[in-house]
Amino acid sequence: MTADRIFEALASRPRREILAYLSAQELTAGEIGQRFAMSAPAISRHLSVLSSAGLVTSERRGQFVYYRLTPDNLVNTLGSFAFAVCPSAGPLQRESRRRAKTKAT
């Protein structure tokens, strides 16, 4: 992971919003796409940049690929900083926590 890749990934508001949405749960690209007004290829490109920067990891389960924040990574500290300067991050984090609770029950 290079600092350039990390900052390139965090420079994009949609990618910061995706990170915020993944803050409390893992999601498929389709679930992420349902939340954001972007095409599937655009979501895929954003997830690819986030993966290359080491901010998210993915795991294939059957026909779906699940994405989640990279656990216990110093980079996520930078992500938390980015959430703080991204005005839409707070509501997305709350929405993510509510959705995770709903899935758990």
PyMOL commands that place a pseudoatom at each C-alpha (Angstrom):
pseudoatom trace, name=CA, resn=MET, resi=1, chain=A, elem=C, hetatm=0, pos=[0.000, 0.000, 0.000]
pseudoatom trace, name=CA, resn=THR, resi=2, chain=A, elem=C, hetatm=0, pos=[1.371, 3.340, -0.939]
pseudoatom trace, name=CA, resn=ALA, resi=3, chain=A, elem=C, hetatm=0, pos=[0.254, 6.629, 0.547]
pseudoatom trace, name=CA, resn=ASP, resi=4, chain=A, elem=C, hetatm=0, pos=[-0.586, 7.867, -2.948]
pseudoatom trace, name=CA, resn=ARG, resi=5, chain=A, elem=C, hetatm=0, pos=[-3.109, 5.070, -3.493]
pseudoatom trace, name=CA, resn=ILE, resi=6, chain=A, elem=C, hetatm=0, pos=[-4.705, 5.677, -0.115]
pseudoatom trace, name=CA, resn=PHE, resi=7, chain=A, elem=C, hetatm=0, pos=[-5.083, 9.404, -0.649]
pseudoatom trace, name=CA, resn=GLU, resi=8, chain=A, elem=C, hetatm=0, pos=[-6.274, 8.872, -4.222]
pseudoatom trace, name=CA, resn=ALA, resi=9, chain=A, elem=C, hetatm=0, pos=[-8.975, 6.570, -2.907]
pseudoatom trace, name=CA, resn=LEU, resi=10, chain=A, elem=C, hetatm=0, pos=[-9.972, 8.987, -0.147]
pseudoatom trace, name=CA, resn=ALA, resi=11, chain=A, elem=C, hetatm=0, pos=[-9.996, 11.964, -2.526]
pseudoatom trace, name=CA, resn=SER, resi=12, chain=A, elem=C, hetatm=0, pos=[-13.266, 10.809, -4.076]
pseudoatom trace, name=CA, resn=ARG, resi=13, chain=A, elem=C, hetatm=0, pos=[-16.474, 11.686, -2.265]
pseudoatom trace, name=CA, resn=PRO, resi=14, chain=A, elem=C, hetatm=0, pos=[-18.327, 8.593, -3.596]
pseudoatom trace, name=CA, resn=ARG, resi=15, chain=A, elem=C, hetatm=0, pos=[-15.541, 6.356, -2.291]
pseudoatom trace, name=CA, resn=ARG, resi=16, chain=A, elem=C, hetatm=0, pos=[-15.643, 8.058, 1.131]
pseudoatom trace, name=CA, resn=GLU, resi=17, chain=A, elem=C, hetatm=0, pos=[-19.407, 7.517, 1.150]
pseudoatom trace, name=CA, resn=ILE, resi=18, chain=A, elem=C, hetatm=0, pos=[-18.965, 3.835, 0.253]
pseudoatom trace, name=CA, resn=LEU, resi=19, chain=A, elem=C, hetatm=0, pos=[-16.457, 3.479, 3.114]
pseudoatom trace, name=CA, resn=ALA, resi=20, chain=A, elem=C, hetatm=0, pos=[-18.939, 5.106, 5.485]
pseudoatom trace, name=CA, resn=TYR, resi=21, chain=A, elem=C, hetatm=0, pos=[-21.682, 2.743, 4.309]
pseudoatom trace, name=CA, resn=LEU, resi=22, chain=A, elem=C, hetatm=0, pos=[-19.410, -0.248, 4.912]
pseudoatom trace, name=CA, resn=SER, resi=23, chain=A, elem=C, hetatm=0, pos=[-18.504, 0.988, 8.400]
pseudoatom trace, name=CA, resn=ALA, resi=24, chain=A, elem=C, hetatm=0, pos=[-20.881, -1.335, 10.271]
pseudoatom trace, name=CA, resn=GLN, resi=25, chain=A, elem=C, hetatm=0, pos=[-21.467, -4.221, 7.883]
pseudoatom trace, name=CA, resn=GLU, resi=26, chain=A, elem=C, hetatm=0, pos=[-20.274, -6.113, 4.868]
pseudoatom trace, name=CA, resn=LEU, resi=27, chain=A, elem=C, hetatm=0, pos=[-22.235, -5.721, 1.651]
pseudoatom trace, name=CA, resn=THR, resi=28, chain=A, elem=C, hetatm=0, pos=[-22.273, -7.006, -1.900]
pseudoatom trace, name=CA, resn=ALA, resi=29, chain=A, elem=C, hetatm=0, pos=[-21.591, -4.649, -4.790]
pseudoatom trace, name=CA, resn=GLY, resi=30, chain=A, elem=C, hetatm=0, pos=[-25.288, -4.926, -5.680]
pseudoatom trace, name=CA, resn=GLU, resi=31, chain=A, elem=C, hetatm=0, pos=[-26.350, -3.825, -2.197]
pseudoatom trace, name=CA, resn=ILE, resi=32, chain=A, elem=C, hetatm=0, pos=[-23.943, -0.891, -2.374]
pseudoatom trace, name=CA, resn=GLY, resi=33, chain=A, elem=C, hetatm=0, pos=[-25.275, -0.031, -5.829]
pseudoatom trace, name=CA, resn=GLN, resi=34, chain=A, elem=C, hetatm=0, pos=[-28.855, 0.039, -4.532]
pseudoatom trace, name=CA, resn=ARG, resi=35, chain=A, elem=C, hetatm=0, pos=[-27.891, 2.776, -2.071]
pseudoatom trace, name=CA, resn=PHE, resi=36, chain=A, elem=C, hetatm=0, pos=[-26.003, 5.019, -4.487]
pseudoatom trace, name=CA, resn=ALA, resi=37, chain=A, elem=C, hetatm=0, pos=[-27.170, 6.453, -7.802]
pseudoatom trace, name=CA, resn=MET, resi=38, chain=A, elem=C, hetatm=0, pos=[-24.334, 4.935, -9.826]
pseudoatom trace, name=CA, resn=SER, resi=39, chain=A, elem=C, hetatm=0, pos=[-24.089, 2.303, -12.511]
pseudoatom trace, name=CA, resn=ALA, resi=40, chain=A, elem=C, hetatm=0, pos=[-22.800, -1.160, -11.638]
pseudoatom trace, name=CA, resn=PRO, resi=41, chain=A, elem=C, hetatm=0, pos=[-19.530, -0.524, -13.541]
pseudoatom trace, name=CA, resn=ALA, resi=42, chain=A, elem=C, hetatm=0, pos=[-18.989, 2.720, -11.588]
pseudoatom trace, name=CA, resn=ILE, resi=43, chain=A, elem=C, hetatm=0, pos=[-19.519, 0.920, -8.265]
pseudoatom trace, name=CA, resn=SER, resi=44, chain=A, elem=C, hetatm=0, pos=[-17.119, -1.797, -9.414]
pseudoatom trace, name=CA, resn=ARG, resi=45, chain=A, elem=C, hetatm=0, pos=[-14.440, 0.770, -10.321]
pseudoatom trace, name=CA, resn=HIS, resi=46, chain=A, elem=C, hetatm=0, pos=[-14.797, 2.522, -6.954]
pseudoatom trace, name=CA, resn=LEU, resi=47, chain=A, elem=C, hetatm=0, pos=[-14.550, -0.804, -5.102]
pseudoatom trace, name=CA, resn=SER, resi=48, chain=A, elem=C, hetatm=0, pos=[-11.492, -1.722, -7.146]
pseudoatom trace, name=CA, resn=VAL, resi=49, chain=A, elem=C, hetatm=0, pos=[-9.734, 1.520, -6.171]
pseudoatom trace, name=CA, resn=LEU, resi=50, chain=A, elem=C, hetatm=0, pos=[-10.656, 0.994, -2.513]
pseudoatom trace, name=CA, resn=SER, resi=51, chain=A, elem=C, hetatm=0, pos=[-9.369, -2.599, -2.655]
pseudoatom trace, name=CA, resn=SER, resi=52, chain=A, elem=C, hetatm=0, pos=[-6.115, -1.555, -4.336]
pseudoatom trace, name=CA, resn=ALA, resi=53, chain=A, elem=C, hetatm=0, pos=[-5.575, 1.017, -1.606]
pseudoatom trace, name=CA, resn=GLY, resi=54, chain=A, elem=C, hetatm=0, pos=[-6.113, -1.631, 1.077]
pseudoatom trace, name=CA, resn=LEU, resi=55, chain=A, elem=C, hetatm=0, pos=[-9.177, 0.093, 2.505]
pseudoatom trace, name=CA, resn=VAL, resi=56, chain=A, elem=C, hetatm=0, pos=[-11.597, -2.763, 1.801]
pseudoatom trace, name=CA, resn=THR, resi=57, chain=A, elem=C, hetatm=0, pos=[-11.304, -6.506, 1.396]
pseudoatom trace, name=CA, resn=SER, resi=58, chain=A, elem=C, hetatm=0, pos=[-13.580, -8.820, -0.529]
pseudoatom trace, name=CA, resn=GLU, resi=59, chain=A, elem=C, hetatm=0, pos=[-14.664, -12.434, -0.196]
pseudoatom trace, name=CA, resn=ARG, resi=60, chain=A, elem=C, hetatm=0, pos=[-16.514, -14.519, -2.759]
pseudoatom trace, name=CA, resn=ARG, resi=61, chain=A, elem=C, hetatm=0, pos=[-19.385, -16.582, -1.372]
pseudoatom trace, name=CA, resn=GLY, resi=62, chain=A, elem=C, hetatm=0, pos=[-21.196, -18.471, -4.089]
pseudoatom trace, name=CA, resn=GLN, resi=63, chain=A, elem=C, hetatm=0, pos=[-22.189, -16.022, -6.792]
pseudoatom trace, name=CA, resn=PHE, resi=64, chain=A, elem=C, hetatm=0, pos=[-21.739, -12.938, -4.596]
pseudoatom trace, name=CA, resn=VAL, resi=65, chain=A, elem=C, hetatm=0, pos=[-18.659, -10.969, -3.576]
pseudoatom trace, name=CA, resn=TYR, resi=66, chain=A, elem=C, hetatm=0, pos=[-18.916, -9.347, -0.148]
pseudoatom trace, name=CA, resn=TYR, resi=67, chain=A, elem=C, hetatm=0, pos=[-16.968, -6.189, 0.661]
pseudoatom trace, name=CA, resn=ARG, resi=68, chain=A, elem=C, hetatm=0, pos=[-15.981, -4.944, 4.122]
pseudoatom trace, name=CA, resn=LEU, resi=69, chain=A, elem=C, hetatm=0, pos=[-13.570, -2.484, 5.643]
pseudoatom trace, name=CA, resn=THR, resi=70, chain=A, elem=C, hetatm=0, pos=[-10.099, -3.848, 6.209]
pseudoatom trace, name=CA, resn=PRO, resi=71, chain=A, elem=C, hetatm=0, pos=[-10.114, -4.719, 9.923]
pseudoatom trace, name=CA, resn=ASP, resi=72, chain=A, elem=C, hetatm=0, pos=[-7.608, -3.192, 12.361]
pseudoatom trace, name=CA, resn=ASN, resi=73, chain=A, elem=C, hetatm=0, pos=[-5.780, -1.287, 9.673]
pseudoatom trace, name=CA, resn=LEU, resi=74, chain=A, elem=C, hetatm=0, pos=[-4.065, 2.027, 10.275]
pseudoatom trace, name=CA, resn=VAL, resi=75, chain=A, elem=C, hetatm=0, pos=[-5.514, 3.130, 6.957]
pseudoatom trace, name=CA, resn=ASN, resi=76, chain=A, elem=C, hetatm=0, pos=[-9.006, 2.994, 8.449]
pseudoatom trace, name=CA, resn=THR, resi=77, chain=A, elem=C, hetatm=0, pos=[-7.869, 5.651, 10.901]
pseudoatom trace, name=CA, resn=LEU, resi=78, chain=A, elem=C, hetatm=0, pos=[-7.400, 7.835, 7.844]
pseudoatom trace, name=CA, resn=GLY, resi=79, chain=A, elem=C, hetatm=0, pos=[-10.820, 6.694, 6.685]
pseudoatom trace, name=CA, resn=SER, resi=80, chain=A, elem=C, hetatm=0, pos=[-12.319, 7.855, 9.961]
pseudoatom trace, name=CA, resn=PHE, resi=81, chain=A, elem=C, hetatm=0, pos=[-10.696, 11.222, 9.383]
pseudoatom trace, name=CA, resn=ALA, resi=82, chain=A, elem=C, hetatm=0, pos=[-12.213, 11.317, 5.898]
pseudoatom trace, name=CA, resn=PHE, resi=83, chain=A, elem=C, hetatm=0, pos=[-15.653, 10.471, 7.341]
pseudoatom trace, name=CA, resn=ALA, resi=84, chain=A, elem=C, hetatm=0, pos=[-15.340, 13.476, 9.627]
pseudoatom trace, name=CA, resn=VAL, resi=85, chain=A, elem=C, hetatm=0, pos=[-14.712, 15.842, 6.714]
pseudoatom trace, name=CA, resn=CYS, resi=86, chain=A, elem=C, hetatm=0, pos=[-17.355, 14.240, 4.480]
pseudoatom trace, name=CA, resn=PRO, resi=87, chain=A, elem=C, hetatm=0, pos=[-20.698, 15.845, 5.409]
pseudoatom trace, name=CA, resn=SER, resi=88, chain=A, elem=C, hetatm=0, pos=[-22.770, 12.860, 4.301]
pseudoatom trace, name=CA, resn=ALA, resi=89, chain=A, elem=C, hetatm=0, pos=[-20.692, 10.307, 6.223]
pseudoatom trace, name=CA, resn=GLY, resi=90, chain=A, elem=C, hetatm=0, pos=[-22.547, 10.600, 9.552]
pseudoatom trace, name=CA, resn=PRO, resi=91, chain=A, elem=C, hetatm=0, pos=[-25.993, 9.802, 8.144]
pseudoatom trace, name=CA, resn=LEU, resi=92, chain=A, elem=C, hetatm=0, pos=[-24.553, 6.955, 6.056]
pseudoatom trace, name=CA, resn=GLN, resi=93, chain=A, elem=C, hetatm=0, pos=[-22.834, 5.454, 9.104]
pseudoatom trace, name=CA, resn=ARG, resi=94, chain=A, elem=C, hetatm=0, pos=[-26.098, 5.597, 11.079]
pseudoatom trace, name=CA, resn=GLU, resi=95, chain=A, elem=C, hetatm=0, pos=[-27.979, 4.030, 8.167]
pseudoatom trace, name=CA, resn=SER, resi=96, chain=A, elem=C, hetatm=0, pos=[-25.338, 1.300, 7.952]
pseudoatom trace, name=CA, resn=ARG, resi=97, chain=A, elem=C, hetatm=0, pos=[-25.659, 0.503, 11.677]
pseudoatom trace, name=CA, resn=ARG, resi=98, chain=A, elem=C, hetatm=0, pos=[-29.485, 0.361, 11.417]
pseudoatom trace, name=CA, resn=ARG, resi=99, chain=A, elem=C, hetatm=0, pos=[-29.250, -1.940, 8.409]
pseudoatom trace, name=CA, resn=ALA, resi=100, chain=A, elem=C, hetatm=0, pos=[-26.756, -4.212, 10.191]
pseudoatom trace, name=CA, resn=LYS, resi=101, chain=A, elem=C, hetatm=0, pos=[-29.085, -4.469, 13.199]
pseudoatom trace, name=CA, resn=THR, resi=102, chain=A, elem=C, hetatm=0, pos=[-32.016, -5.297, 10.936]
pseudoatom trace, name=CA, resn=LYS, resi=103, chain=A, elem=C, hetatm=0, pos=[-30.027, -8.075, 9.224]
pseudoatom trace, name=CA, resn=ALA, resi=104, chain=A, elem=C, hetatm=0, pos=[-28.963, -9.488, 12.598]
pseudoatom trace, name=CA, resn=THR, resi=105, chain=A, elem=C, hetatm=0, pos=[-32.551, -9.908, 13.805]
for i in range(1, 105): cmd.bond("trace and resi %d" % i, "trace and resi %d" % (i + 1))
show_as sticks, trace
zoom trace
